[in-house]
C-alpha cells in the first residue's frame, strides 16, 4: 500500500507543538519587522494626539481612525522594505531585514503592503470621513512616492520628507471634529514636522558611512561633522521654540502643562548646546538622538492628557 501524500492524512500529532509555536512566533516577528512597529506605533500616538486636542474627549470614535492610520503606516513601511531592498542588502544595519535575508520574497511583501494599505484607508474612512482618508493617503504618497525616491538623489531629502510626520496628527484632528483651516493645527503639524530633521541627522552622524556604502548621498560626505552638529543644534532649538508656540497657542490649557513644556524646551536647548563646543572626540550621536526622542515623548504625553482634564 502506497503512503498517502495528502496532508489531510497526516495526523496532527505528527506535527510537534513546539514546531508550530516557533513557526507562528517567527511569522509574527517577521510581520512586526516588516511593519516597523516601533515607528508605526509612534505614528498612531501622534494621530491620537490630534484627535484628543480637537475633540477634548476620549471616546469610541478614536478607535477606528487611530487603528486605521496604524495599519496604513504598517502597509507603507512594508512597501518601503520592497522599495529599499537593494540598498538594504548593502548596509550592515539593514542587511538582515526580511527581504535581503531571504525570509520573505518580493511578492509576499507586496501582498502584505497592499492588504494593509487598503484596510487602513478603509478604517480611517469609515471611522471619520473622506478628508481624513485623503490625508492618510497623502502621507503614504509622500513617504513612498516622494521621500523614498528622493533620498537616493539628495542628502537633504529629509527636509521635505519630514512633512510625513505632520500628517498623522492632522488625520486625528480632522477625525476628532477639528477644522483643517484652524491655525492651531498648523502649529501642531509644524512641531511634528520640524523635530524629525535633527532626529534624522543624528542618525546620519552615526550611520553616515553605511549610507555612503549603500549608494545613498549622505550629508556627512558633503559637509563636516562640526557643521552638521551646528545645524542639528539650530533645528533642535527651532523644535523647542515650536513646542513653546504649541503651549501658548491655546492647544494646552492647564498652566502646569505649559510650564512643563517650557522647562522641557529649555532643557533640550541646554543639552544640545554642547554640540556647539569644539572637537568630536567624545561626541555620541545616540545620546542626543535619545534626548530629543524623550522630549517628543513628553510633548505627546502632555498633549494627550491636557484635553481630558
DRENDO-1510 file (C-alpha; in Angstrom, 1 decimal, always signed):
<recs>
REC; n; res; u; v; w
REC; 1; UNK; +0.0; +0.0; +0.0 .
REC; 2; UNK; +1.4; +3.3; -1.1 .
REC; 3; UNK; +1.9; +6.0; +1.6 .
REC; 4; UNK; -0.6; +8.9; +1.2 .
REC; 5; UNK; +0.7; +12.3; +0.0 .
REC; 6; UNK; -2.4; +14.1; +1.2 .
REC; 7; UNK; -1.7; +16.5; +4.0 .
REC; 8; UNK; -5.2; +15.7; +5.5 .
REC; 9; UNK; -4.0; +12.1; +6.1 .
REC; 10; UNK; -1.2; +13.3; +8.3 .
REC; 11; UNK; -2.2; +13.1; +12.0 .
REC; 12; UNK; -1.9; +16.3; +13.9 .
REC; 13; UNK; +0.2; +14.5; +16.5 .
REC; 14; UNK; +2.9; +14.2; +13.8 .
REC; 15; UNK; +3.4; +17.9; +13.9 .
REC; 16; UNK; +5.3; +18.9; +17.1 .
REC; 17; UNK; +3.6; +21.7; +19.1 .
REC; 18; UNK; +7.0; +23.4; +19.6 .
REC; 19; UNK; +7.5; +23.5; +15.8 .
REC; 20; UNK; +4.1; +25.1; +15.3 .
REC; 21; UNK; +4.7; +27.6; +18.1 .
REC; 22; UNK; +8.2; +28.6; +16.8 .
REC; 23; UNK; +6.8; +28.9; +13.2 .
REC; 24; UNK; +4.0; +31.2; +14.4 .
REC; 25; UNK; +6.4; +33.3; +16.5 .
REC; 26; UNK; +8.8; +33.6; +13.5 .
REC; 27; UNK; +5.9; +34.8; +11.3 .
REC; 28; UNK; +4.9; +37.3; +13.9 .
REC; 29; UNK; +8.4; +38.6; +14.3 .
REC; 30; UNK; +8.7; +38.9; +10.5 .
REC; 31; UNK; +5.4; +40.9; +10.3 .
REC; 32; UNK; +6.5; +43.2; +13.2 .
REC; 33; UNK; +9.8; +43.9; +11.4 .
REC; 34; UNK; +8.1; +44.5; +8.0 .
REC; 35; UNK; +5.7; +46.9; +9.6 .
REC; 36; UNK; +8.4; +48.8; +11.6 .
REC; 37; UNK; +6.1; +48.7; +14.5 .
REC; 38; UNK; +8.1; +51.0; +16.8 .
REC; 39; UNK; +7.8; +53.7; +14.2 .
REC; 40; UNK; +4.2; +53.0; +13.2 .
REC; 41; UNK; +3.1; +52.8; +16.8 .
REC; 42; UNK; +4.5; +56.3; +17.3 .
REC; 43; UNK; +2.6; +57.4; +14.2 .
REC; 44; UNK; -0.6; +56.1; +15.8 .
REC; 45; UNK; +0.2; +58.1; +19.0 .
REC; 46; UNK; +0.5; +61.4; +17.1 .
REC; 47; UNK; -2.8; +60.6; +15.5 .
REC; 48; UNK; -4.4; +60.1; +18.9 .
REC; 49; UNK; -2.9; +63.5; +20.0 .
REC; 50; UNK; -4.6; +65.3; +17.1 .
REC; 51; UNK; -7.9; +63.6; +17.9 .
REC; 52; UNK; -7.8; +64.4; +21.6 .
REC; 53; UNK; -6.7; +68.0; +21.0 .
REC; 54; UNK; -9.6; +68.6; +18.5 .
REC; 55; UNK; -12.3; +66.7; +20.3 .
REC; 56; UNK; -11.3; +67.2; +24.0 .
REC; 57; UNK; -12.7; +63.7; +24.7 .
REC; 58; UNK; -11.6; +60.1; +24.8 .
REC; 59; UNK; -14.4; +58.1; +23.3 .
REC; 60; UNK; -15.0; +55.2; +20.9 .
REC; 61; UNK; -14.6; +57.5; +17.9 .
REC; 62; UNK; -10.9; +57.4; +18.4 .
REC; 63; UNK; -10.5; +53.7; +17.8 .
REC; 64; UNK; -11.0; +53.3; +14.0 .
REC; 65; UNK; -9.0; +56.4; +12.8 .
REC; 66; UNK; -6.0; +55.6; +15.0 .
REC; 67; UNK; -6.2; +51.9; +14.2 .
REC; 68; UNK; -6.6; +52.8; +10.5 .
REC; 69; UNK; -3.6; +55.1; +10.5 .
REC; 70; UNK; -1.5; +52.4; +12.3 .
REC; 71; UNK; -2.4; +49.8; +9.7 .
REC; 72; UNK; -1.9; +52.2; +6.8 .
REC; 73; UNK; +1.5; +53.2; +8.2 .
REC; 74; UNK; +2.3; +49.4; +8.5 .
REC; 75; UNK; +1.5; +49.0; +4.8 .
REC; 76; UNK; +3.6; +52.0; +3.9 .
REC; 77; UNK; +6.5; +50.6; +5.9 .
REC; 78; UNK; +6.2; +47.1; +4.3 .
REC; 79; UNK; +6.2; +48.7; +0.8 .
REC; 80; UNK; +9.3; +50.7; +1.8 .
REC; 81; UNK; +11.0; +47.4; +2.5 .
REC; 82; UNK; +10.3; +46.4; -1.0 .
REC; 83; UNK; +11.5; +49.8; -2.4 .
REC; 84; UNK; +14.8; +49.7; -0.5 .
REC; 85; UNK; +15.5; +46.0; -0.8 .
REC; 86; UNK; +18.6; +46.5; -3.0 .
REC; 87; UNK; +20.2; +49.2; -0.8 .
REC; 88; UNK; +19.3; +47.4; +2.5 .
REC; 89; UNK; +21.3; +44.4; +1.3 .
REC; 90; UNK; +24.4; +46.6; +1.2 .
REC; 91; UNK; +24.2; +48.1; +4.7 .
REC; 92; UNK; +25.3; +46.4; +7.9 .
REC; 93; UNK; +22.4; +47.9; +9.8 .
REC; 94; UNK; +19.8; +46.6; +7.4 .
REC; 95; UNK; +21.2; +43.6; +5.7 .
REC; 96; UNK; +19.2; +41.2; +7.9 .
REC; 97; UNK; +15.9; +42.8; +7.1 .
REC; 98; UNK; +13.2; +40.4; +5.8 .
REC; 99; UNK; +13.8; +40.7; +2.1 .
REC; 100; UNK; +17.7; +40.8; +2.0 .
REC; 101; UNK; +17.9; +37.9; +4.5 .
REC; 102; UNK; +15.6; +35.8; +2.3 .
REC; 103; UNK; +12.9; +35.3; +4.9 .
REC; 104; UNK; +10.2; +36.5; +2.5 .
REC; 105; UNK; +10.1; +37.2; -1.2 .
REC; 106; UNK; +9.0; +40.4; -3.0 .
REC; 107; UNK; +5.6; +39.1; -3.9 .
REC; 108; UNK; +4.8; +38.3; -0.2 .
REC; 109; UNK; +5.9; +41.7; +0.9 .
REC; 110; UNK; +3.8; +43.4; -1.8 .
REC; 111; UNK; +0.7; +41.3; -0.9 .
REC; 112; UNK; +1.1; +42.4; +2.8 .
REC; 113; UNK; +1.7; +46.0; +1.9 .
REC; 114; UNK; -1.3; +46.3; -0.4 .
REC; 115; UNK; -3.7; +44.5; +2.0 .
REC; 116; UNK; -2.6; +46.8; +4.9 .
REC; 117; UNK; -2.9; +49.9; +2.8 .
REC; 118; UNK; -6.4; +49.1; +1.7 .
REC; 119; UNK; -7.6; +48.0; +5.1 .
REC; 120; UNK; -6.0; +51.0; +6.9 .
REC; 121; UNK; -7.5; +53.5; +4.4 .
REC; 122; UNK; -10.9; +51.9; +4.7 .
REC; 123; UNK; -10.9; +52.0; +8.5 .
REC; 124; UNK; -9.9; +55.7; +8.5 .
REC; 125; UNK; -12.7; +56.5; +6.1 .
REC; 126; UNK; -15.5; +54.6; +8.0 .
REC; 127; UNK; -14.2; +55.9; +11.3 .
REC; 128; UNK; -14.1; +59.5; +10.4 .
REC; 129; UNK; -14.5; +61.0; +6.9 .
REC; 130; UNK; -13.2; +61.2; +3.4 .
REC; 131; UNK; -10.9; +64.1; +4.2 .
REC; 132; UNK; -9.1; +62.1; +6.9 .
REC; 133; UNK; -8.7; +59.2; +4.5 .
REC; 134; UNK; -7.2; +61.6; +1.9 .
REC; 135; UNK; -4.7; +62.9; +4.4 .
REC; 136; UNK; -3.7; +59.4; +5.3 .
REC; 137; UNK; -3.2; +58.5; +1.6 .
REC; 138; UNK; -1.2; +61.8; +1.2 .
REC; 139; UNK; +1.2; +60.6; +3.9 .
REC; 140; UNK; +1.6; +57.3; +2.1 .
REC; 141; UNK; +2.2; +59.0; -1.2 .
REC; 142; UNK; +4.6; +61.5; +0.3 .
REC; 143; UNK; +6.7; +58.7; +2.1 .
REC; 144; UNK; +6.7; +56.1; -0.6 .
REC; 145; UNK; +6.3; +58.2; -3.7 .
REC; 146; UNK; +8.3; +61.3; -2.9 .
REC; 147; UNK; +10.7; +60.9; +0.0 .
REC; 148; UNK; +11.9; +57.3; -0.7 .
REC; 149; UNK; +13.0; +58.0; -4.3 .
REC; 150; UNK; +14.3; +61.5; -3.4 .
REC; 151; UNK; +16.6; +60.2; -0.7 .
REC; 152; UNK; +18.5; +58.4; -3.4 .
REC; 153; UNK; +19.2; +61.7; -5.1 .
REC; 154; UNK; +19.9; +64.2; -2.4 .
REC; 155; UNK; +21.2; +64.1; +1.2 .
REC; 156; UNK; +18.6; +66.9; +2.0 .
REC; 157; UNK; +15.6; +64.7; +1.2 .
REC; 158; UNK; +14.8; +64.6; +5.0 .
REC; 159; UNK; +13.7; +68.2; +5.0 .
REC; 160; UNK; +10.7; +67.7; +2.6 .
REC; 161; UNK; +10.4; +64.2; +3.8 .
REC; 162; UNK; +9.7; +65.3; +7.3 .
REC; 163; UNK; +6.3; +66.6; +6.2 .
REC; 164; UNK; +5.2; +63.0; +6.6 .
REC; 165; UNK; +5.4; +63.4; +10.3 .
REC; 166; UNK; +3.0; +66.3; +10.3 .
REC; 167; UNK; +0.2; +64.4; +8.5 .
REC; 168; UNK; -0.9; +61.8; +11.1 .
REC; 169; UNK; -1.8; +64.4; +13.8 .
REC; 170; UNK; -3.8; +66.2; +11.1 .
REC; 171; UNK; -5.7; +63.0; +10.4 .
REC; 172; UNK; -6.5; +62.7; +14.1 .
REC; 173; UNK; -7.5; +66.4; +14.2 .
REC; 174; UNK; -10.0; +66.1; +11.4 .
REC; 175; UNK; -11.3; +62.8; +12.7 .
REC; 176; UNK; -11.9; +64.5; +16.1 .
REC; 177; UNK; -14.0; +67.2; +14.5 .
REC; 178; UNK; -11.4; +69.9; +14.1 .
REC; 179; UNK; -11.2; +72.2; +11.1 .
REC; 180; UNK; -8.3; +71.8; +8.6 .
REC; 181; UNK; -8.0; +75.6; +8.5 .
REC; 182; UNK; -7.6; +76.1; +12.2 .
REC; 183; UNK; -4.2; +78.0; +12.8 .
REC; 184; UNK; -3.5; +75.9; +15.9 .
REC; 185; UNK; -3.5; +72.7; +13.7 .
REC; 186; UNK; -0.6; +74.2; +11.6 .
REC; 187; UNK; +1.4; +74.9; +14.8 .
REC; 188; UNK; +0.8; +71.3; +15.9 .
REC; 189; UNK; +1.8; +69.9; +12.4 .
REC; 190; UNK; +4.8; +72.2; +12.3 .
REC; 191; UNK; +6.1; +70.8; +15.6 .
REC; 192; UNK; +5.8; +67.2; +14.4 .
REC; 193; UNK; +7.5; +68.2; +11.1 .
REC; 194; UNK; +10.5; +70.1; +12.4 .
REC; 195; UNK; +11.7; +67.7; +15.1 .
REC; 196; UNK; +12.4; +65.0; +12.6 .
REC; 197; UNK; +15.2; +66.8; +10.8 .
REC; 198; UNK; +17.7; +66.8; +13.8 .
REC; 199; UNK; +16.4; +63.3; +14.7 .
REC; 200; UNK; +17.5; +62.1; +11.2 .
REC; 201; UNK; +20.7; +64.0; +11.0 .
REC; 202; UNK; +21.9; +62.4; +14.3 .
REC; 203; UNK; +21.3; +59.0; +12.7 .
REC; 204; UNK; +23.4; +60.3; +9.7 .
REC; 205; UNK; +26.3; +61.1; +12.1 .
REC; 206; UNK; +26.2; +57.6; +13.4 .
REC; 207; UNK; +25.5; +55.6; +10.2 .
REC; 208; UNK; +26.7; +58.0; +7.5 .
REC; 209; UNK; +29.4; +55.7; +6.2 .
REC; 210; UNK; +26.9; +52.9; +5.8 .
REC; 211; UNK; +24.6; +55.1; +3.8 .
REC; 212; UNK; +27.5; +56.1; +1.6 .
REC; 213; UNK; +28.5; +52.4; +1.1 .
REC; 214; UNK; +24.9; +51.6; +0.0 .
REC; 215; UNK; +25.0; +54.4; -2.6 .
REC; 216; UNK; +22.9; +57.0; -0.8 .
REC; 217; UNK; +24.0; +60.6; -0.9 .
REC; 218; UNK; +25.0; +61.3; +2.7 .
REC; 219; UNK; +25.2; +64.7; +4.3 .
REC; 220; UNK; +28.4; +63.5; +6.1 .
REC; 221; UNK; +30.1; +63.4; +2.7 .
REC; 222; UNK; +29.1; +67.0; +1.8 .
REC; 223; UNK; +29.8; +68.9; +5.0 .
REC; 224; UNK; +31.9; +68.2; +8.1 .
REC; 225; UNK; +30.7; +66.9; +11.4 .
REC; 226; UNK; +31.1; +70.2; +13.1 .
REC; 227; UNK; +28.8; +71.9; +10.6 .
REC; 228; UNK; +26.3; +69.1; +10.9 .
REC; 229; UNK; +26.4; +69.4; +14.7 .
REC; 230; UNK; +25.7; +73.2; +14.5 .
REC; 231; UNK; +22.9; +72.6; +12.0 .
REC; 232; UNK; +21.5; +69.9; +14.3 .
REC; 233; UNK; +21.5; +72.3; +17.2 .
REC; 234; UNK; +19.7; +75.0; +15.2 .
REC; 235; UNK; +17.0; +72.6; +14.1 .
REC; 236; UNK; +16.7; +71.3; +17.7 .
REC; 237; UNK; +16.4; +74.9; +19.0 .
REC; 238; UNK; +13.7; +75.5; +16.4 .
REC; 239; UNK; +11.9; +72.4; +17.7 .
REC; 240; UNK; +12.0; +73.7; +21.2 .
REC; 241; UNK; +10.6; +77.1; +20.1 .
REC; 242; UNK; +7.9; +75.3; +18.1 .
REC; 243; UNK; +6.9; +73.3; +21.3 .
REC; 244; UNK; +6.6; +76.6; +23.2 .
REC; 245; UNK; +4.5; +78.0; +20.5 .
REC; 246; UNK; +2.2; +75.0; +20.8 .
REC; 247; UNK; +2.0; +75.6; +24.6 .
REC; 248; UNK; +1.0; +79.2; +24.1 .
REC; 249; UNK; -1.3; +78.7; +21.1 .
REC; 250; UNK; -4.4; +77.7; +23.1 .
REC; 251; UNK; -3.9; +74.0; +22.4 .
REC; 252; UNK; -2.7; +73.5; +26.0 .
REC; 253; UNK; -5.0; +74.9; +28.7 .
REC; 254; UNK; -3.5; +74.0; +32.1 .
REC; 255; UNK; -0.8; +76.2; +33.4 .
REC; 256; UNK; +1.2; +73.3; +34.8 .
REC; 257; UNK; +1.5; +71.6; +31.4 .
REC; 258; UNK; +2.5; +74.9; +29.8 .
REC; 259; UNK; +5.3; +75.2; +32.4 .
REC; 260; UNK; +6.3; +71.5; +31.8 .
REC; 261; UNK; +6.7; +72.2; +28.1 .
REC; 262; UNK; +8.7; +75.4; +28.6 .
REC; 263; UNK; +11.0; +73.7; +31.1 .
REC; 264; UNK; +11.5; +70.7; +28.8 .
REC; 265; UNK; +12.2; +73.0; +25.8 .
REC; 266; UNK; +14.8; +74.9; +27.8 .
REC; 267; UNK; +16.3; +71.6; +29.0 .
REC; 268; UNK; +16.5; +70.4; +25.3 .
REC; 269; UNK; +18.3; +73.6; +24.2 .
REC; 270; UNK; +20.8; +73.3; +27.1 .
REC; 271; UNK; +21.6; +69.7; +26.3 .
REC; 272; UNK; +22.1; +70.3; +22.6 .
REC; 273; UNK; +24.1; +73.4; +23.2 .
REC; 274; UNK; +27.0; +71.1; +23.9 .
REC; 275; UNK; +27.1; +70.4; +20.1 .
REC; 276; UNK; +28.4; +73.9; +19.7 .
REC; 277; UNK; +31.6; +73.0; +21.6 .
REC; 278; UNK; +34.8; +72.2; +19.7 .
REC; 279; UNK; +36.0; +68.7; +19.0 .
REC; 280; UNK; +34.2; +65.5; +18.1 .
REC; 281; UNK; +36.2; +63.0; +20.2 .
REC; 282; UNK; +33.6; +62.4; +22.9 .
REC; 283; UNK; +30.6; +63.1; +20.7 .
REC; 284; UNK; +27.9; +60.3; +20.9 .
REC; 285; UNK; +25.1; +60.9; +18.4 .
REC; 286; UNK; +22.8; +58.3; +20.0 .
REC; 287; UNK; +22.9; +60.2; +23.3 .
REC; 288; UNK; +21.4; +63.3; +21.6 .
REC; 289; UNK; +19.1; +61.1; +19.5 .
REC; 290; UNK; +17.5; +59.6; +22.6 .
REC; 291; UNK; +17.2; +63.0; +24.3 .
REC; 292; UNK; +15.2; +64.5; +21.5 .
REC; 293; UNK; +13.0; +61.4; +21.5 .
REC; 294; UNK; +12.4; +61.8; +25.2 .
REC; 295; UNK; +11.4; +65.4; +24.6 .
REC; 296; UNK; +8.9; +64.5; +22.0 .
REC; 297; UNK; +7.5; +61.8; +24.2 .
REC; 298; UNK; +6.9; +64.4; +27.0 .
REC; 299; UNK; +5.1; +66.5; +24.4 .
REC; 300; UNK; +2.9; +63.6; +23.3 .
REC; 301; UNK; +2.0; +62.7; +27.0 .
REC; 302; UNK; +1.2; +66.4; +27.8 .
REC; 303; UNK; -0.9; +66.9; +24.7 .
REC; 304; UNK; -2.7; +63.7; +25.3 .
REC; 305; UNK; -3.6; +64.4; +29.0 .
REC; 306; UNK; -4.3; +68.1; +28.9 .
REC; 307; UNK; -7.5; +67.9; +26.7 .
REC; 308; UNK; -9.0; +65.3; +29.1 .
REC; 309; UNK; -8.7; +67.4; +32.3 .
</recs>
